Amino acid sequence: MTTSARFASVRYLVDDVQQAIDFYTGHLGFTLRSHPAPAFADVTRGPLRLLLSGPASSGARATPSGHGAGGNRIHLVLDDLDTEIDRLRNAGLTFVSDVVSGPGGRQILLADPDGNLVELFEPAH
């Protein structure tokens, strides 16, 4: 098996690749890495490589029955959750949960334009 120490990759299936690129690069600090239009793009943030697979991509093939995504989501660690929430709300984005606090910190869930979840997390100090 060959491994790459540079990135950990996650694939999200999206309906509109350009809309997903705009969401992740415009609102969440990702950088466009490649975009073999219109089927696919990948964006990066630190060591996370997010694969955005549109309907025409090979990665968008159906998942075998019984193997749904469940509560999967990417997890972005932030220094100031409240400031990010205000910034994203001012940009017109809507959250799918309220802020939840626990022993490890605080979090809120945001959905991308295709309903894929992004957890914004501020660790406890």
All heavy atoms as an XYZ file, in Angstrom:
934
protein
N       0.842     -1.173      0.000
C       0.000      0.000      0.000
C       0.890      1.239      0.000
O       1.849      1.328      0.747
C      -0.898     -0.013      1.242
C      -1.782      1.201      1.311
S      -2.779      1.400      2.821
C      -3.509     -0.176      3.041
N       0.535      2.203     -0.824
C       1.241      3.469     -0.866
C       0.458      4.487     -0.045
O      -0.756      4.554     -0.147
C       1.364      3.974     -2.326
O       2.022      2.970     -3.083
C       2.138      5.253     -2.398
N       1.143      5.259      0.755
C       0.466      6.285      1.545
C       1.117      7.628      1.295
O       2.271      7.718      0.909
C       0.534      5.978      3.055
O       1.903      5.918      3.447
C      -0.152      4.670      3.376
N       0.352      8.671      1.521
C       0.859     10.032      1.393
C       0.746     10.708      2.748
O      -0.330     10.757      3.336
C       0.041     10.813      0.356
O       0.397     12.171      0.389
N       1.862     11.204      3.237
C       1.854     11.887      4.531
C       1.405     13.331      4.407
O       1.219     14.009      5.402
C       3.248     11.830      5.149
N       1.221     13.798      3.180
C       0.901     15.209      2.979
C      -0.540     15.558      3.326
O      -0.812     16.585      3.922
C       1.202     15.596      1.529
C       1.010     17.063      1.291
C       1.573     17.506     -0.007
N       1.306     18.930     -0.161
C       1.286     19.550     -1.295
N       1.548     18.904     -2.399
N       1.024     20.816     -1.354
N      -1.493     14.723      2.925
C      -2.912     15.030      3.128
C      -3.675     13.832      3.673
O      -3.340     12.691      3.386
C      -3.605     15.415      1.802
C      -3.133     16.683      1.185
C      -2.426     16.660      0.002
C      -3.407     17.908      1.757
C      -1.992     17.830     -0.595
C      -2.976     19.082      1.179
C      -2.271     19.045      0.002
N      -4.739     14.118      4.409
C      -5.790     13.146      4.691
C      -6.962     13.591      3.836
O      -7.338     14.763      3.852
C      -6.162     13.170      6.164
N      -7.527     12.677      3.045
C      -8.577     13.051      2.097
C      -9.940     12.548      2.534
O     -10.077     11.454      3.070
C      -8.262     12.480      0.706
O      -7.073     13.017      0.203
N     -10.947     13.377      2.263
C     -12.347     13.051      2.491
C     -13.081     13.377      1.206
O     -12.813     14.403      0.583
C     -12.928     13.897      3.654
C     -14.423     13.669      3.803
C     -12.200     13.592      4.947
N     -14.000     12.506      0.778
C     -14.785     12.768     -0.433
C     -16.202     13.172     -0.061
O     -16.861     12.511      0.744
C     -14.847     11.520     -1.322
C     -15.621     11.760     -2.623
C     -15.735     10.519     -3.501
N     -14.479      9.851     -3.691
C     -13.535     10.208     -4.577
N     -13.734     11.265     -5.348
N     -12.418      9.518     -4.689
N     -16.664     14.276     -0.644
C     -18.055     14.682     -0.536
C     -18.660     14.637     -1.933
O     -18.050     15.123     -2.897
C     -18.177     16.108      0.006
C     -18.245     16.226      1.517
C     -18.227     17.476      2.103
C     -18.355     15.128      2.347
C     -18.299     17.622      3.483
C     -18.431     15.267      3.723
C     -18.407     16.513      4.282
O     -18.486     16.655      5.640
N     -19.864     14.073     -2.037
C     -20.598     14.070     -3.293
C     -21.414     15.358     -3.358
O     -22.113     15.703     -2.398
C     -21.505     12.850     -3.379
C     -20.801     11.499     -3.214
C     -21.798     10.363     -3.336
C     -19.670     11.345     -4.199
N     -21.298     16.059     -4.478
C     -21.968     17.349     -4.633
C     -22.719     17.379     -5.953
O     -22.369     16.665     -6.893
C     -20.957     18.524     -4.552
C     -20.225     18.523     -3.214
C     -19.951     18.483     -5.691
N     -23.756     18.205     -6.029
C     -24.517     18.359     -7.266
C     -23.863     19.357     -8.212
O     -23.957     19.220     -9.424
C     -25.952     18.815     -6.969
C     -26.763     17.728     -6.281
O     -26.537     16.535     -6.572
O     -27.608     18.072     -5.442
N     -23.226     20.379     -7.669
C     -22.630     21.450     -8.473
C     -21.217     21.700     -7.954
O     -21.029     22.280     -6.884
C     -23.497     22.702     -8.344
C     -23.032     23.868     -9.187
O     -21.798     24.082     -9.322
O     -23.902     24.604     -9.693
N     -20.220     21.256     -8.714
C     -18.831     21.347     -8.266
C     -18.413     22.801     -8.054
O     -17.790     23.128     -7.044
C     -17.892     20.624     -9.258
C     -16.431     20.854     -8.899
C     -18.205     19.130     -9.289
N     -18.762     23.689     -8.971
C     -18.354     25.086     -8.828
C     -18.969     25.721     -7.594
O     -18.313     26.469     -6.865
C     -18.709     25.905    -10.076
C     -18.162     27.321    -10.041
C     -16.640     27.356     -9.919
O     -15.937     26.775    -10.738
N     -16.120     28.040     -8.902
N     -20.227     25.423     -7.318
C     -20.888     25.955     -6.125
C     -20.178     25.454     -4.862
O     -19.982     26.212     -3.907
C     -22.355     25.541     -6.115
C     -23.153     26.105     -4.956
C     -24.614     25.677     -5.011
O     -24.940     24.565     -5.442
N     -25.495     26.558     -4.575
N     -19.763     24.194     -4.855
C     -19.041     23.644     -3.704
C     -17.672     24.308     -3.552
O     -17.254     24.637     -2.437
C     -18.893     22.130     -3.846
N     -16.972     24.526     -4.666
C     -15.683     25.228     -4.620
C     -15.877     26.610     -4.001
O     -15.128     27.014     -3.105
C     -15.071     25.367     -6.024
C     -14.621     24.016     -6.571
C     -13.893     26.348     -6.024
C     -14.277     24.049     -8.056
N     -16.866     27.333     -4.477
C     -17.123     28.683     -3.970
C     -17.427     28.664     -2.469
O     -16.952     29.530     -1.725
C     -18.287     29.322     -4.732
C     -17.973     29.571     -6.202
O     -16.785     29.532     -6.589
O     -18.933     29.782     -6.978
N     -18.189     27.686     -2.013
C     -18.538     27.577     -0.598
C     -17.292     27.341      0.255
O     -17.031     28.080      1.206
C     -19.547     26.429     -0.398
C     -19.907     26.184      1.034
C     -20.889     26.933      1.665
C     -19.277     25.187      1.761
C     -21.225     26.704      2.992
C     -19.604     24.944      3.089
C     -20.583     25.709      3.705
N     -16.518     26.345     -0.088
C     -15.367     25.987      0.748
C     -14.225     26.998      0.658
O     -13.595     27.313      1.668
C     -14.883     24.567      0.415
C     -15.822     23.535      0.976
C     -16.790     22.940      0.183
C     -15.781     23.204      2.317
C     -17.687     22.023      0.714
C     -16.672     22.293      2.860
C     -17.629     21.706      2.050
O     -18.513     20.812      2.584
N     -13.976     27.548     -0.523
C     -12.889     28.533     -0.639
C     -13.348     29.910     -0.187
O     -12.564     30.659      0.402
C     -12.333     28.616     -2.072
O     -13.365     29.021     -2.974
C     -11.746     27.281     -2.520
N     -14.595     30.247     -0.417
C     -15.089     31.577     -0.082
C     -15.440     31.772      1.380
O     -15.393     32.892      1.882
N     -15.819     30.684      2.054
C     -16.306     30.829      3.420
C     -15.476     30.124      4.480
O     -15.502     30.520      5.641
C     -17.747     30.325      3.532
C     -18.711     31.084      2.688
N     -19.013     32.409      2.890
C     -19.438     30.700      1.610
C     -19.887     32.813      1.999
N     -20.161     31.792      1.201
N     -14.768     29.049      4.106
C     -14.130     28.231      5.131
C     -12.613     28.133      5.001
O     -11.988     27.302      5.648
C     -14.749     26.825      5.136
C     -16.245     26.791      5.482
C     -16.767     25.365      5.413
C     -16.510     27.388      6.855
N     -12.007     28.980      4.183
C     -10.549     29.062      4.141
C      -9.849     27.960      3.380
O      -8.643     27.767      3.546
N     -10.553     27.222      2.533
C      -9.910     26.205      1.708
C      -9.274     26.854      0.481
O      -9.674     27.942      0.068
C     -10.936     25.163      1.242
C     -11.315     24.157      2.292
C     -12.188     24.485      3.322
C     -10.809     22.869      2.255
C     -12.549     23.566      4.292
C     -11.157     21.936      3.216
C     -12.030     22.279      4.241
N      -8.293     26.172     -0.097
C      -7.621     26.617     -1.309
C      -7.887     25.606     -2.416
O      -7.786     24.394     -2.188
C      -6.096     26.717     -1.065
O      -5.876     27.655     -0.005
C      -5.359     27.170     -2.301
N      -8.196     26.098     -3.604
C      -8.424     25.204     -4.737
C      -7.107     24.567     -5.151
O      -6.119     25.250     -5.396
C      -9.024     25.984     -5.914
C      -9.325     25.172     -7.173
C     -10.377     24.093     -6.891
C      -9.797     26.097     -8.283
N      -7.074     23.244     -5.198
C      -5.868     22.500     -5.584
C      -5.934     22.090     -7.048
O      -4.980     22.253     -7.779
C      -5.714     21.277     -4.685
C      -4.438     20.507     -4.911
C      -4.218     19.514     -3.772
N      -2.962     18.832     -3.930
C      -2.854     17.541     -4.180
N      -3.947     16.796     -4.290
N      -1.671     16.986     -4.314
N      -7.068     21.530     -7.471
C      -7.265     21.181     -8.878
C      -8.753     21.171     -9.192
O      -9.586     21.026     -8.292
C      -6.639     19.822     -9.210
O      -7.368     18.776     -8.599
N      -9.060     21.328    -10.479
C     -10.458     21.395    -10.903
C     -10.596     20.891    -12.329
O     -10.735     21.676    -13.254
C     -10.967     22.836    -10.779
C     -12.416     22.986    -11.114
N     -12.947     24.164    -11.549
C     -13.456     22.136    -11.082
C     -14.240     24.032    -11.774
N     -14.562     22.786    -11.490
N     -10.550     19.564    -12.504
C     -10.806     19.018    -13.833
C     -12.304     19.130    -14.148
O     -13.062     18.197    -13.913
C     -10.341     17.571    -13.750
C      -9.856     17.346    -12.371
C     -10.131     18.571    -11.562
N     -12.714     20.295    -14.600
C     -14.125     20.643    -14.787
C     -14.816     19.687    -15.739
O     -14.189     19.179    -16.642
C     -14.223     22.074    -15.309
N     -16.121     19.499    -15.587
C     -16.952     19.949    -14.461
C     -17.172     18.853    -13.422
O     -17.926     19.042    -12.486
C     -18.274     20.269    -15.137
C     -18.396     19.209    -16.195
C     -16.961     18.995    -16.680
N     -16.510     17.701    -13.581
C     -16.846     16.538    -12.765
C     -16.290     16.561    -11.353
O     -16.871     15.966    -10.450
C     -16.361     15.269    -13.465
N     -15.175     17.245    -11.125
C     -14.441     17.026     -9.890
C     -13.603     18.246     -9.544
O     -13.188     19.001    -10.407
C     -13.510     15.813    -10.095
C     -12.552     15.561     -8.974
C     -12.942     14.852     -7.859
C     -11.251     16.033     -9.038
C     -12.059     14.613     -6.821
C     -10.360     15.798     -8.007
C     -10.764     15.088     -6.904
N     -13.339     18.412     -8.257
C     -12.353     19.392     -7.796
C     -11.822     18.890     -6.457
O     -12.459     18.067     -5.796
C     -12.976     20.777     -7.626
N     -10.650     19.357     -6.100
C     -10.206     19.115     -4.738
C      -9.687     20.415     -4.166
O      -9.065     21.215     -4.840
C      -9.215     17.960     -4.620
C      -7.896     18.184     -5.292
O      -7.860     18.738     -6.396
O      -6.877     17.792     -4.709
N     -10.037     20.615     -2.897
C      -9.659     21.813     -2.161
C      -8.924     21.355     -0.904
O      -9.155     20.251     -0.405
C     -10.880     22.690     -1.824
C     -11.511     23.264     -3.091
C     -11.926     21.921     -1.018
N      -8.038     22.203     -0.411
C      -7.255     21.826      0.759
C      -7.324     22.906      1.825
O      -7.503     24.083      1.538
C      -5.775     21.586      0.394
O      -5.228     22.774     -0.176
C      -5.629     20.431     -0.581
N      -7.174     22.438      3.050
C      -7.038     23.320      4.208
C      -6.105     22.577      5.160
O      -6.484     21.545      5.723
C      -8.378     23.596      4.860
C      -8.252     24.508      6.070
C      -9.591     24.822      6.685
N      -9.355     25.464      7.969
C     -10.281     25.923      8.740
N     -11.537     25.829      8.385
N      -9.977     26.479      9.890
N      -4.904     23.093      5.305
C      -3.911     22.379      6.105
C      -3.701     20.996      5.522
O      -3.594     20.839      4.314
N      -3.725     19.959      6.364
C      -3.504     18.606      5.854
C      -4.768     17.915      5.335
O      -4.734     16.748      4.987
C      -2.954     17.868      7.084
C      -3.592     18.559      8.233
C      -3.689     20.020      7.819
N      -5.897     18.640      5.277
C      -7.146     18.053      4.793
C      -7.314     18.342      3.308
O      -7.296     19.494      2.879
C      -8.346     18.624      5.559
C      -9.728     18.220      5.032
C      -9.930     16.710      5.102
C     -10.811     18.943      5.811
N      -7.491     17.296      2.541
C      -7.803     17.407      1.115
C      -9.241     16.953      0.966
O      -9.576     15.806      1.236
C      -6.868     16.515      0.305
C      -7.152     16.526     -1.172
C      -6.113     15.659     -1.904
N      -6.385     15.598     -3.305
C      -6.472     14.462     -3.998
N      -6.268     13.299     -3.399
N      -6.735     14.488     -5.282
N     -10.119     17.869      0.565
C     -11.536     17.579      0.398
C     -11.812     17.365     -1.083
O     -11.615     18.269     -1.904
C     -12.378     18.729      0.960
C     -13.886     18.556      0.942
C     -14.331     17.301      1.700
C     -14.550     19.792      1.532
N     -12.254     16.155     -1.418
C     -12.548     15.791     -2.800
C     -14.012     16.092     -3.064
O     -14.896     15.540     -2.400
C     -12.266     14.298     -3.009
C     -10.919     13.804     -2.504
C     -10.846     12.275     -2.596
C      -9.785     14.453     -3.266
N     -14.276     16.961     -4.017
C     -15.636     17.375     -4.358
C     -16.018     16.672     -5.655
O     -15.559     17.054     -6.729
C     -15.696     18.894     -4.505
C     -15.226     19.679     -3.275
C     -15.087     21.159     -3.610
C     -16.167     19.464     -2.101
N     -16.837     15.638     -5.561
C     -17.174     14.800     -6.709
C     -18.577     15.107     -7.200
O     -19.559     14.864     -6.493
C     -17.065     13.323     -6.332
O     -15.734     12.996     -6.006
N     -18.658     15.638     -8.414
C     -19.942     15.936     -9.034
C     -20.555     14.694     -9.646
O     -19.941     13.623     -9.674
N     -21.777     14.820    -10.192
C     -22.491     13.670    -10.748
C     -21.726     12.935    -11.855
O     -21.895     11.730    -12.019
C     -23.789     14.277    -11.292
C     -23.958     15.543    -10.540
C     -22.572     16.039    -10.228
N     -20.869     13.621    -12.600
C     -20.155     12.987    -13.707
C     -18.850     12.317    -13.270
O     -18.181     11.682    -14.086
C     -19.851     14.028    -14.783
N     -18.482     12.418    -12.008
C     -17.205     11.848    -11.565
C     -17.350     10.366    -11.226
O     -18.426      9.898    -10.853
C     -16.671     12.599    -10.342
O     -17.408     12.247     -9.195
N     -16.255      9.645    -11.337
C     -16.288      8.227    -10.978
C     -16.521      8.048     -9.482
O     -17.074      7.038     -9.052
C     -14.989      7.539    -11.400
O     -13.883      8.133    -10.748
N     -16.121      9.034     -8.664
C     -16.321      8.945     -7.220
C     -17.773      9.078     -6.796
O     -18.104      8.833     -5.644
N     -18.638      9.466     -7.723
C     -20.050      9.663     -7.386
C     -20.884      8.405     -7.601
O     -22.100      8.449     -7.478
C     -20.624     10.818     -8.209
N     -20.241      7.303     -7.902
C     -20.987      6.058     -8.058
C     -21.728      5.738     -6.768
O     -21.271      6.080     -5.675
C     -20.030      4.912     -8.389
C     -19.418      5.051     -9.748
C     -18.557      3.849    -10.065
N     -17.839      4.108    -11.304
C     -16.541      3.975    -11.444
N     -15.790      3.574    -10.438
N     -15.977      4.223    -12.604
N     -22.835      5.049     -6.896
C     -23.674      4.730     -5.740
C     -22.897      3.909     -4.715
O     -22.096      3.041     -5.062
C     -24.907      3.965     -6.196
N     -23.149      4.201     -3.449
C     -22.583      3.430     -2.346
C     -23.415      2.159     -2.197
O     -24.643      2.207     -2.324
C     -22.656      4.261     -1.046
O     -21.937      5.471     -1.247
C     -22.071      3.515      0.129
N     -22.779      1.019     -1.938
C     -23.559     -0.202     -1.769
C     -24.640     -0.042     -0.703
O     -24.457      0.655      0.297
C     -22.511     -1.238     -1.324
C     -21.216     -0.712     -1.849
C     -21.349      0.791     -1.810
N     -25.763     -0.683     -0.906
C     -26.893     -0.593      0.009
C     -26.472     -0.926      1.438
O     -25.711     -1.851      1.675
C     -27.981     -1.567     -0.443
O     -29.071     -1.517      0.437
N     -26.984     -0.124      2.381
C     -26.693     -0.358      3.785
C     -25.426      0.296      4.285
O     -25.036      0.111      5.425
N     -24.771      1.066      3.444
C     -23.523      1.712      3.842
C     -23.631      3.222      3.684
O     -22.808      3.846      3.047
C     -22.351      1.181      3.007
C     -22.092     -0.266      3.236
N     -21.408     -0.736      4.322
C     -22.470     -1.358      2.538
C     -21.347     -2.041      4.280
N     -21.989     -2.451      3.210
N     -24.651      3.823      4.285
C     -24.869      5.260      4.180
C     -23.873      6.053      4.997
O     -23.098      5.517      5.783
N     -23.914      7.358      4.817
C     -22.947      8.248      5.452
C     -23.209      8.461      6.938
O     -22.307      8.813      7.674
C     -22.938      9.598      4.735
N     -24.426      8.279      7.381
C     -24.709      8.473      8.809
C     -24.405      9.896      9.248
O     -24.791     10.853      8.615
N     -23.651     10.055     10.336
C     -23.331     11.371     10.864
C     -21.945     11.845     10.478
O     -21.357     12.645     11.199
N     -21.408     11.340      9.393
C     -20.062     11.747      8.979
C     -20.006     13.226      8.638
O     -20.958     13.791      8.116
C     -19.602     10.938      7.761
C     -19.458      9.470      8.076
O     -19.288      9.090      9.216
N     -19.532      8.656      7.058
N     -18.869     13.829      8.950
C     -18.665     15.247      8.645
C     -17.196     15.572      8.801
O     -16.467     14.866      9.490
C     -19.489     16.122      9.585
C     -19.212     15.857     11.066
C     -20.258     16.558     11.914
N     -20.124     16.269     13.317
C     -21.098     15.790     14.060
N     -22.267     15.528     13.540
N     -20.920     15.576     15.344
N     -16.782     16.670      8.158
C     -15.432     17.135      8.420
C     -15.479     18.006      9.663
O     -16.515     18.572     10.019
C     -14.779     17.851      7.212
C     -15.544     19.101      6.813
C     -14.614     16.911      6.051
C     -14.833     19.918      5.754
N     -14.354     18.098     10.331
C     -14.251     18.739     11.639
C     -13.155     19.793     11.538
O     -11.995     19.457     11.330
C     -13.890     17.630     12.639
C     -13.559     18.072     14.009
N     -14.492     18.135     15.009
C     -12.396     18.436     14.575
C     -13.909     18.506     16.129
N     -12.634     18.704     15.886
N     -13.533     21.071     11.641
C     -12.575     22.163     11.538
C     -12.409     22.812     12.903
O     -13.384     23.240     13.521
C     -13.044     23.210     10.518
C     -13.296     22.694      9.098
C     -13.811     23.819      8.223
C     -12.047     22.067      8.512
N     -11.172     22.868     13.385
C     -10.879     23.441     14.694
C     -10.621     24.934     14.532
O      -9.837     25.349     13.665
C      -9.661     22.743     15.334
C      -9.325     23.376     16.671
C      -9.940     21.250     15.497
N     -11.277     25.734     15.373
C     -11.187     27.187     15.311
C     -10.735     27.744     16.652
O     -10.965     27.140     17.699
C     -12.555     27.778     14.973
C     -13.256     27.215     13.734
C     -14.693     27.692     13.689
C     -12.520     27.618     12.485
N     -10.145     28.923     16.619
C      -9.748     29.602     17.852
C     -10.898     30.355     18.499
O     -10.955     30.491     19.714
C      -8.608     30.596     17.572
C      -7.325     29.903     17.191
O      -7.069     28.789     17.696
O      -6.578     30.472     16.378
N     -11.830     30.897     17.675
C     -12.917     31.739     18.193
C     -14.206     31.391     17.459
O     -14.505     31.939     16.399
C     -12.544     33.209     18.012
C     -13.552     34.164     18.627
O     -14.687     33.747     18.931
O     -13.199     35.345     18.783
N     -14.954     30.465     18.000
C     -16.171     29.975     17.369
C     -17.193     31.085     17.164
O     -17.797     31.193     16.096
C     -16.770     28.833     18.199
C     -18.015     28.162     17.631
C     -17.720     27.506     16.287
C     -18.560     27.149     18.621
N     -17.384     31.942     18.157
C     -18.403     32.991     18.057
C     -18.119     33.961     16.911
O     -19.032     34.353     16.178
C     -18.529     33.745     19.373
C     -19.043     32.850     20.496
O     -19.928     32.006     20.227
O     -18.563     32.986     21.623
N     -16.858     34.332     16.734
C     -16.488     35.233     15.638
C     -16.764     34.578     14.291
O     -17.284     35.214     13.373
C     -15.002     35.635     15.753
O     -14.837     36.361     16.979
C     -14.562     36.501     14.592
N     -16.445     33.279     14.175
C     -16.692     32.567     12.912
C     -18.183     32.432     12.639
O     -18.618     32.573     11.492
C     -16.019     31.195     12.932
C     -14.529     31.268     12.743
C     -14.140     31.920     11.425
O     -14.565     31.453     10.345
O     -13.410     32.925     11.466
N     -18.964     32.153     13.662
C     -20.409     32.059     13.479
C     -20.955     33.388     12.971
O     -21.724     33.427     12.000
C     -21.106     31.642     14.791
C     -20.762     30.194     15.133
C     -22.620     31.842     14.697
C     -21.197     29.768     16.532
N     -20.556     34.490     13.578
C     -21.010     35.808     13.132
C     -20.592     36.079     11.694
O     -21.388     36.562     10.883
C     -20.455     36.908     14.044
C     -21.082     36.923     15.422
O     -22.165     36.312     15.600
O     -20.482     37.541     16.329
N     -19.343     35.765     11.358
C     -18.838     36.004      9.999
C     -19.630     35.204      8.970
O     -20.050     35.733      7.931
C     -17.355     35.640      9.923
C     -16.718     35.920      8.559
C     -15.266     35.493      8.514
N     -15.093     34.053      8.556
C     -15.241     33.238      7.510
N     -15.595     33.715      6.332
N     -15.045     31.935      7.644
N     -19.886     33.944      9.265
C     -20.599     33.088      8.315
C     -22.082     33.461      8.220
O     -22.651     33.446      7.126
C     -20.415     31.624      8.697
C     -18.963     31.134      8.570
C     -18.791     29.774      9.227
C     -18.507     31.122      7.123
N     -22.700     33.843      9.337
C     -24.101     34.304      9.280
C     -24.202     35.592      8.477
O     -25.143     35.772      7.691
C     -24.651     34.509     10.685
C     -25.088     33.218     11.325
C     -25.986     33.444     12.531
N     -26.476     32.166     12.995
C     -26.350     31.709     14.228
N     -25.778     32.448     15.163
N     -26.809     30.536     14.551
N     -23.236     36.500      8.654
C     -23.226     37.747      7.885
C     -23.032     37.493      6.400
O     -23.439     38.317      5.571
C     -22.154     38.696      8.409
C     -22.514     39.301      9.750
O     -23.687     39.387     10.113
N     -21.508     39.703     10.508
N     -22.426     36.366      6.055
C     -22.252     35.981      4.647
C     -23.492     35.278      4.100
O     -23.519     34.873      2.949
C     -21.032     35.076      4.501
N     -24.529     35.134      4.943
C     -25.788     34.545      4.499
C     -25.888     33.040      4.667
O     -26.822     32.423      4.159
N     -24.957     32.429      5.398
C     -25.005     30.988      5.603
C     -25.894     30.655      6.801
O     -26.022     31.442      7.733
C     -23.602     30.430      5.822
C     -22.606     30.702      4.685
C     -21.282     30.035      4.987
C     -23.148     30.250      3.344
N     -26.506     29.486      6.759
C     -27.415     29.041      7.798
C     -26.852     27.789      8.456
O     -26.416     26.869      7.769
C     -28.807     28.725      7.205
O     -29.280     29.878      6.516
C     -29.792     28.330      8.287
N     -26.906     27.751      9.760
C     -26.422     26.596     10.505
C     -27.554     25.595     10.680
O     -28.725     25.967     10.708
C     -25.863     27.047     11.856
C     -24.602     27.849     11.707
C     -24.651     29.223     11.564
C     -23.370     27.221     11.655
C     -23.492     29.962     11.400
C     -22.210     27.950     11.491
C     -22.267     29.324     11.363
N     -27.203     24.319     10.832
C     -28.212     23.269     10.986
C     -28.324     22.804     12.429
O     -29.061     21.867     12.720
C     -27.941     22.074     10.043
C     -28.039     22.525      8.594
C     -26.595     21.444     10.324
N     -27.594     23.442     13.326
C     -27.703     23.138     14.754
C     -27.425     24.412     15.536
O     -26.958     25.398     14.983
C     -26.695     22.049     15.166
O     -25.388     22.580     15.258
N     -27.695     24.340     16.808
C     -27.278     25.387     17.731
C     -25.884     25.037     18.227
O     -25.396     23.920     18.018
C     -28.245     25.467     18.921
C     -29.633     25.940     18.498
O     -29.723     26.802     17.605
O     -30.613     25.432     19.070
N     -25.254     25.956     18.910
C     -23.958     25.669     19.535
C     -24.194     24.656     20.650
O     -25.114     24.802     21.450
C     -23.312     26.956     20.098
C     -22.049     26.624     20.889
C     -22.991     27.932     18.967
N     -23.355     23.627     20.662
C     -23.410     22.592     21.687
C     -22.113     22.658     22.465
O     -21.031     22.719     21.875
C     -23.577     21.192     21.051
C     -23.522     20.102     22.104
C     -24.858     21.114     20.253
N     -22.210     22.663     23.795
C     -21.024     22.694     24.650
C     -20.870     21.372     25.370
O     -21.856     20.771     25.795
C     -21.136     23.814     25.684
O     -21.167     25.070     25.050
N     -19.627     20.937     25.503
C     -19.327     19.707     26.225
C     -17.984     19.849     26.903
O     -17.353     20.911     26.840
N     -17.497     18.787     27.519
C     -16.230     18.874     28.245
C     -15.036     19.174     27.346
O     -14.057     19.761     27.785
C     -16.092     17.511     28.913
C     -17.051     16.624     28.219
C     -18.113     17.484     27.631
N     -15.129     18.811     26.075
C     -14.011     19.039     25.158
C     -14.028     20.378     24.464
O     -13.033     20.796     23.881
N     -15.177     21.057     24.486
C     -15.276     22.339     23.804
C     -16.676     22.616     23.316
O     -17.650     22.043     23.815
N     -16.767     23.492     22.308
C     -18.048     23.924     21.754
C     -18.050     23.660     20.253
O     -17.020     23.795     19.596
C     -18.250     25.414     22.010
C     -18.261     25.763     23.485
C     -18.147     27.270     23.744
N     -19.167     28.019     23.055
C     -18.913     29.075     22.250
N     -17.691     29.509     22.063
N     -19.895     29.710     21.669
N     -19.234     23.344     19.718
C     -19.335     23.074     18.286
C     -20.680     23.508     17.745
O     -21.647     23.661     18.474
C     -19.139     21.589     18.004
C     -20.283     20.722     18.519
C     -20.024     19.254     18.321
O     -18.937     18.764     18.587
N     -21.035     18.527     17.868
N     -20.697     23.674     16.419
C     -21.924     23.965     15.686
C     -21.792     23.303     14.325
O     -20.684     23.136     13.811
C     -22.163     25.496     15.571
C     -23.576     25.801     15.068
C     -21.090     26.149     14.706
C     -23.981     27.270     15.233
N     -22.916     22.908     13.740
C     -22.903     22.265     12.433
C     -23.409     23.209     11.355
O     -24.412     23.895     11.523
C     -23.778     21.007     12.446
C     -23.327     19.878     13.354
C     -24.331     18.733     13.304
C     -21.940     19.398     12.966
N     -22.696     23.182     10.245
C     -23.009     23.951      9.046
C     -23.161     22.946      7.918
O     -22.449     21.943      7.898
C     -21.835     24.898      8.767
C     -21.858     25.784      7.540
C     -22.931     26.857      7.690
C     -20.489     26.454      7.382
N     -24.074     23.175      7.003
C     -24.210     22.296      5.843
C     -23.737     23.034      4.605
O     -23.993     24.228      4.448
C     -25.664     21.854      5.668
N     -23.033     22.313      3.726
C     -22.638     22.911      2.454
C     -23.863     22.941      1.544
O     -24.945     22.472      1.925
C     -21.414     22.200      1.862
C     -21.696     20.853      1.225
O     -22.869     20.436      1.103
O     -20.707     20.192      0.830
N     -23.761     23.481      0.335
C     -24.942     23.584     -0.529
C     -25.605     22.247     -0.865
O     -26.762     22.212     -1.271
C     -24.387     24.260     -1.790
C     -23.241     25.077     -1.295
C     -22.619     24.224     -0.217
N     -24.881     21.127     -0.686
C     -25.450     19.813     -0.968
C     -25.850     19.049      0.280
O     -26.199     17.879      0.220
C     -24.458     18.997     -1.795
C     -24.284     19.604     -3.169
O     -25.200     19.456     -3.994
O     -23.262     20.267     -3.400
N     -25.781     19.702      1.449
C     -26.191     19.067      2.686
C     -25.092     18.309      3.415
O     -25.350     17.709      4.461
N     -23.863     18.315      2.885
C     -22.744     17.686      3.590
C     -22.411     18.523      4.820
O     -22.372     19.746      4.750
C     -21.515     17.603      2.683
C     -21.749     16.714      1.489
O     -22.068     15.545      1.629
N     -21.596     17.278      0.303
N     -22.149     17.864      5.939
C     -21.948     18.574      7.195
C     -20.498     18.978      7.421
O     -19.572     18.247      7.086
C     -22.408     17.712      8.363
C     -23.902     17.413      8.411
C     -24.219     16.512      9.589
C     -24.724     18.687      8.470
N     -20.355     20.153      8.022
C     -19.072     20.683      8.467
C     -19.255     21.053      9.934
O     -20.136     21.835     10.278
C     -18.674     21.930      7.651
C     -17.354     22.513      8.177
C     -18.584     21.619      6.165
N     -18.436     20.460     10.795
C     -18.481     20.780     12.214
C     -17.416     21.829     12.508
O     -16.235     21.612     12.245
C     -18.209     19.535     13.049
C     -18.157     19.813     14.540
C     -17.814     18.579     15.354
O     -18.196     17.460     14.956
O     -17.130     18.755     16.383
N     -17.829     22.960     13.023
C     -16.903     24.008     13.454
C     -16.739     23.838     14.963
O     -17.723     23.831     15.707
C     -17.465     25.382     13.123
C     -17.827     25.608     11.650
C     -18.427     26.984     11.462
C     -16.626     25.394     10.758
N     -15.516     23.674     15.416
C     -15.230     23.286     16.792
C     -14.197     24.176     17.440
O     -13.152     24.461     16.861
C     -14.733     21.833     16.794
C     -14.358     21.319     18.148
C     -15.325     20.891     19.039
C     -13.030     21.255     18.537
C     -14.985     20.407     20.297
C     -12.674     20.778     19.793
C     -13.655     20.350     20.670
N     -14.504     24.656     18.647
C     -13.562     25.409     19.456
C     -13.240     24.576     20.699
O     -14.128     24.305     21.510
C     -14.157     26.752     19.870
C     -13.234     27.571     20.747
C     -13.877     28.866     21.231
O     -15.049     29.137     20.892
O     -13.212     29.605     21.960
N     -11.980     24.148     20.853
C     -11.631     23.338     22.021
C     -11.778     24.130     23.311
O     -11.644     25.351     23.327
C     -10.170     22.972     21.798
C      -9.775     23.489     20.462
C     -10.858     24.387     19.971
N     -12.053     23.403     24.396
C     -12.103     24.020     25.726
C     -10.704     24.524     26.088
O      -9.705     23.921     25.713
C     -12.584     23.009     26.757
N     -10.660     25.626     26.806
C      -9.356     26.201     27.171
C      -8.938     25.791     28.546
O      -9.626     25.586     29.437
C      -9.408     27.731     27.076
C      -9.730     28.200     25.691
N      -8.940     27.958     24.612
C     -10.803     28.868     25.221
C      -9.479     28.475     23.530
N     -10.630     29.029     23.879
